[in-house]
Amino acid sequence: MKADHVWGMMMPGELGLRVKGDLQRRGESLGPIMSHVRSNRWTLLIRPDLPDETPFFAEMFRHNVSVVRLGGTIALPSPTDQGARFRRWIEPPRSPFRPSGMSIVASIRACRGGIGV
């Protein structure tokens, strides 16, 4: 899928799990989350409200987080992926809701300690 009205934030699976738990503890709604099984990375689909600033991207780089922005490609789970060997939904899309990218960034910042990123 081409990133346009929906962007993605890709991160190590362990950080993704912590972010998911942090969002749930804070009572925030989860948007779609998928796992890239072979690379052990998660992608959270977000609203495109992140700053286009070098210091922000440098910070995310230090945490091993990539942002798939306007024009980028987000690989979604395929219905033909037998046994979800490549990508699978952790939280499938259930509505058009996508969380704020800044909400995910706040959670990444809260969760970043102690996991080697």
Secondary structure as a PSIPRED ss2 file (coil, helix, strand):
# PSIPRED VFORMAT (PSIPRED V4.0)

   1 M C   1.000  0.000  0.000
   2 K E   0.000  0.000  1.000
   3 A C   1.000  0.000  0.000
   4 D C   1.000  0.000  0.000
   5 H C   1.000  0.000  0.000
   6 V C   1.000  0.000  0.000
   7 W E   0.000  0.000  1.000
   8 G E   0.000  0.000  1.000
   9 M E   0.000  0.000  1.000
  10 M E   0.000  0.000  1.000
  11 M E   0.000  0.000  1.000
  12 P E   0.000  0.000  1.000
  13 G H   0.000  1.000  0.000
  14 E H   0.000  1.000  0.000
  15 L H   0.000  1.000  0.000
  16 G H   0.000  1.000  0.000
  17 L H   0.000  1.000  0.000
  18 R H   0.000  1.000  0.000
  19 V H   0.000  1.000  0.000
  20 K H   0.000  1.000  0.000
  21 G H   0.000  1.000  0.000
  22 D H   0.000  1.000  0.000
  23 L H   0.000  1.000  0.000
  24 Q H   0.000  1.000  0.000
  25 R H   0.000  1.000  0.000
  26 R C   1.000  0.000  0.000
  27 G C   1.000  0.000  0.000
  28 E C   1.000  0.000  0.000
  29 S C   1.000  0.000  0.000
  30 L C   1.000  0.000  0.000
  31 G C   1.000  0.000  0.000
  32 P C   1.000  0.000  0.000
  33 I E   0.000  0.000  1.000
  34 M E   0.000  0.000  1.000
  35 S E   0.000  0.000  1.000
  36 H E   0.000  0.000  1.000
  37 V C   1.000  0.000  0.000
  38 R C   1.000  0.000  0.000
  39 S C   1.000  0.000  0.000
  40 N C   1.000  0.000  0.000
  41 R E   0.000  0.000  1.000
  42 W E   0.000  0.000  1.000
  43 T E   0.000  0.000  1.000
  44 L E   0.000  0.000  1.000
  45 L E   0.000  0.000  1.000
  46 I E   0.000  0.000  1.000
  47 R E   0.000  0.000  1.000
  48 P C   1.000  0.000  0.000
  49 D C   1.000  0.000  0.000
  50 L C   1.000  0.000  0.000
  51 P C   1.000  0.000  0.000
  52 D C   1.000  0.000  0.000
  53 E C   1.000  0.000  0.000
  54 T H   0.000  1.000  0.000
  55 P H   0.000  1.000  0.000
  56 F H   0.000  1.000  0.000
  57 F H   0.000  1.000  0.000
  58 A H   0.000  1.000  0.000
  59 E H   0.000  1.000  0.000
  60 M H   0.000  1.000  0.000
  61 F H   0.000  1.000  0.000
  62 R H   0.000  1.000  0.000
  63 H C   1.000  0.000  0.000
  64 N C   1.000  0.000  0.000
  65 V C   1.000  0.000  0.000
  66 S E   0.000  0.000  1.000
  67 V E   0.000  0.000  1.000
  68 V E   0.000  0.000  1.000
  69 R C   1.000  0.000  0.000
  70 L C   1.000  0.000  0.000
  71 G C   1.000  0.000  0.000
  72 G C   1.000  0.000  0.000
  73 T E   0.000  0.000  1.000
  74 I C   1.000  0.000  0.000
  75 A C   1.000  0.000  0.000
  76 L C   1.000  0.000  0.000
  77 P C   1.000  0.000  0.000
  78 S C   1.000  0.000  0.000
  79 P C   1.000  0.000  0.000
  80 T C   1.000  0.000  0.000
  81 D C   1.000  0.000  0.000
  82 Q H   0.000  1.000  0.000
  83 G H   0.000  1.000  0.000
  84 A H   0.000  1.000  0.000
  85 R C   1.000  0.000  0.000
  86 F C   1.000  0.000  0.000
  87 R E   0.000  0.000  1.000
  88 R E   0.000  0.000  1.000
  89 W E   0.000  0.000  1.000
  90 I E   0.000  0.000  1.000
  91 E E   0.000  0.000  1.000
  92 P C   1.000  0.000  0.000
  93 P C   1.000  0.000  0.000
  94 R C   1.000  0.000  0.000
  95 S C   1.000  0.000  0.000
  96 P C   1.000  0.000  0.000
  97 F C   1.000  0.000  0.000
  98 R C   1.000  0.000  0.000
  99 P C   1.000  0.000  0.000
 100 S E   0.000  0.000  1.000
 101 G H   0.000  1.000  0.000
 102 M H   0.000  1.000  0.000
 103 S H   0.000  1.000  0.000
 104 I H   0.000  1.000  0.000
 105 V H   0.000  1.000  0.000
 106 A H   0.000  1.000  0.000
 107 S H   0.000  1.000  0.000
 108 I H   0.000  1.000  0.000
 109 R H   0.000  1.000  0.000
 110 A H   0.000  1.000  0.000
 111 C H   0.000  1.000  0.000
 112 R C   1.000  0.000  0.000
 113 G C   1.000  0.000  0.000
 114 G C   1.000  0.000  0.000
 115 I C   1.000  0.000  0.000
 116 G C   1.000  0.000  0.000
 117 V C   1.000  0.000  0.000
